[in-house]
Amino acid sequence: MGSTAPKPATADTGHFTRPEPLENTYASDGSLQRQLSWYTPRETLDHVQPHLTQLGAEAISEQIREWSANAETQKPYVKSYNVWGQRYDYDRLVTSEGWKQLGRWGARNGVVSLGYDQTLGPERRLIQHAVNYLYSPSSGLYSCPMSMTDGAALVLTQHLKTLPTDHPFHAVFQKLVSRGEDFWTSGQWMTERAGGSDVQNTETYATYSPAPHTSQASSGLGEGDYLINGFKFFSSATDAHIALLLAKTPSGKLSLFLAPLRKTVVGSDGTPREVTNGVRIHRLKNKLGTKELPTAELELRDMRAHLIGPLDQGIPTIAPLLNVTRAHTFIGSLAGWRRAISMAKAFAKGRTTVGEPLWLIPMHLNLLAEMEIRHRGAMNLGWLSIAVMALNESGEVDGTSAPHLPRAGQEATVVLRVLTATGKAVISKSAIAGIQECQEAMGGVGYMDESDEPEFNIARVLRNTIVNATWEGATGVLASEMIRFLVLSKKNNFAVFSGWVERLLGLIKTRSLGQALGGCWAAFAARLSAAKEPRFLLADGHRTMFTLSWILSGILLALDAERDGDGVATEIARRWVLMGEGGVGDMVWRDIVHRPQAPVEGLYTEEHLRWDCRIAWGMELPAREVVGHRSLSKL
Ligand SMILES: Cc1cc2nc3c(=O)[nH]c(=O)nc-3n(C[C@H](O)[C@H](O)[C@H](O)COP(=O)(O)OP(=O)(O)OC[C@H]3O[C@@H](n4cnc5c(N)ncnc54)[C@H](O)[C@@H]3O)c2cc1C
């Protein structure tokens, strides 16, 4: 008998890579669980754990994949005229069934409402963002309107107290935080052709002109006292029920307004019908990613709107919204990045190359460990920001296990402002680089873009995360904001912030980590103090912000590891702070961010490899020796 001839592959036979299926996204995410356990009391966590576990299972379920694929394959479109050429009463934005279902799924799970659920206590923002983190990467970008809805809800909470109980804003708020089918979303219209970062260039105007037919113009949502005219260049929640928008009053200053997109009118025959509230969808935009999301250009003609907050105080009135949407952005980035790491790992488990299992090839193992370290550093920064947000909103959170939280009041306000800008900018940027690494780690399949197969469509995760660096403040804008607030403001913000950082440094018990980080912080603070000219400080804004972020993440990694002496957390902190591994990329002051001198023979040892395996896979390195190429294999 001769040996059987090798069978050539056909379209249907031969080798097929079979990645491991993705796991429950909550149960498998030890890093998320660590952060939640740090800032949330045990009993609150026990209470919400079943919900998080359930959501983690749904996030990778067949049903969600189906809706997500549907939202991606059936892109939104606009129909303004009927077949006879007559304009509809309002421009019809047609979205897919999957898109709508993903919205309902989010509302049901409380992506917005949990942030306002007093029964969860002061930590409600943390629980909300745990849900948001699990929801976001499976939401087909519905997470974007959710974030703006949350921002609008927060702005409203700050004004409801002063409004009569029959003011329409009360009903609007209830809709925004509804978990039922009746939930509403809110858009946010700030960006115009003349600038998104610089809203002072706004060419949208508001005229005070109360509706003549009502004695109390504020009695109906569609009967706001102002008429708005202008053009908004980016509106992502175009299917929203209401929008918050900036417009100039005759003073030339910006005010904040709330308007419904449609209103009900009664025709001459007495029949009520829904018509546009002066909003014309000029066109939907064609984008690099976020294709499920109906981002439009809008023309506003006599749109009836209500003023929110004091006249001509639009920027301070909308500012709290930005903290909220920026938090959604970096939590979304962290979550997309985690999903990408899970995909890359699932692929590595199913792939063999150069005669060896990919998941154990030392270079790949190191790459996966490095991904985890970078992600862990970013997680620490992101979740601290959410905890400070919770503290700021409620005036208290259980700080017994987190003594590093800032003190409620001025300290927490200053810290939050710095953290949300820094977190949004640095985490979004790091996530893009991190996801690209994961995409490459899946080889050619990682570059595929099968819109009806979202489970391993890492390309979609990448292009949908890229936007996070730009919207809600591009990196440069946030760096500028952060420096002007921290260093150039006439208030003592830097002193307050430094006091907090120095207290954190004092909490670190591991001498080597404390000393290294203390040295970096001293050099960082000295550089900022020495810089005299604002334009030079601003010119170096990127490096300032990324260096600060590296130091803060390093401090948090050290403190996190010291909580329980967890081996992986300790090794991650050591590598980040002392070994120059992990980090936030190249935009740092390299003389400050710790770069140790490596021994001549390099850093790689058997011990390092073993820790790579523990960091990447949470397990001991298997006995089988994997070298990295069949030509070097001893077997
Ligand atoms: C998919 C998508 C959806 C969006 N959805 C919405 C939405 O729903 N609502 C909305 O209002 N907007 C939305 N935007 C707009 C987005 O917020 C803006 O594009 C963004 O804020 C940047 O503004 P810009 O486009 O005017 O760019 P510019 O402001 O012109 O910025 C260009 C560059 O200049 C830099 N820059 C600007 N100012 C400074 C400075 N002071 N110092 C240093 N560098 C600076 C920026 O960092 C950036 O790199 C969306 C954008 C995208 C891509």
The ligand as an ORCA input file, in Angstrom:
! r2SCAN-3c Opt
* xyz 0 1
  C     -18.880     60.883     12.750
  C     -18.981     62.221     13.381
  C     -20.135     62.556     14.073
  C     -20.259     63.806     14.671
  N     -21.415     64.103     15.328
  C     -21.572     65.354     15.840
  C     -22.802     65.731     16.472
  O     -23.728     64.934     16.604
  N     -22.920     66.992     16.930
  C     -21.915     67.906     16.822
  O     -22.074     69.035     17.263
  N     -20.751     67.582     16.232
  C     -20.550     66.332     15.744
  N     -19.380     65.994     15.132
  C     -18.390     67.032     14.897
  C     -17.173     66.941     15.761
  O     -17.476     67.141     17.117
  C     -16.196     67.963     15.213
  O     -15.838     67.547     13.909
  C     -14.987     68.104     16.078
  O     -15.327     68.751     17.274
  C     -13.869     68.891     15.393
  O     -14.344     70.103     14.926
  P     -14.081     70.556     13.404
  O     -14.522     69.482     12.504
  O     -14.670     71.887     13.216
  O     -12.505     70.652     13.270
  P     -11.592     71.852     13.695
  O     -12.150     72.469     14.923
  O     -11.355     72.720     12.530
  O     -10.269     71.073     14.075
  C      -9.270     70.705     13.129
  C      -7.981     70.391     13.857
  O      -7.538     71.555     14.513
  C      -7.162     71.248     15.838
  N      -7.468     72.394     16.687
  C      -8.619     73.104     16.711
  N      -8.544     74.047     17.663
  C      -7.331     73.923     18.258
  C      -6.643     74.602     19.304
  N      -7.234     75.587     19.970
  N      -5.401     74.191     19.631
  C      -4.810     73.184     18.996
  N      -5.401     72.500     17.998
  C      -6.640     72.856     17.636
  C      -8.013     70.053     16.240
  O      -7.354     69.285     17.253
  C      -8.119     69.306     14.922
  O      -7.046     68.411     14.830
  C     -19.210     64.739     14.568
  C     -18.046     64.391     13.896
  C     -17.930     63.161     13.313
  C     -16.665     62.834     12.595
*
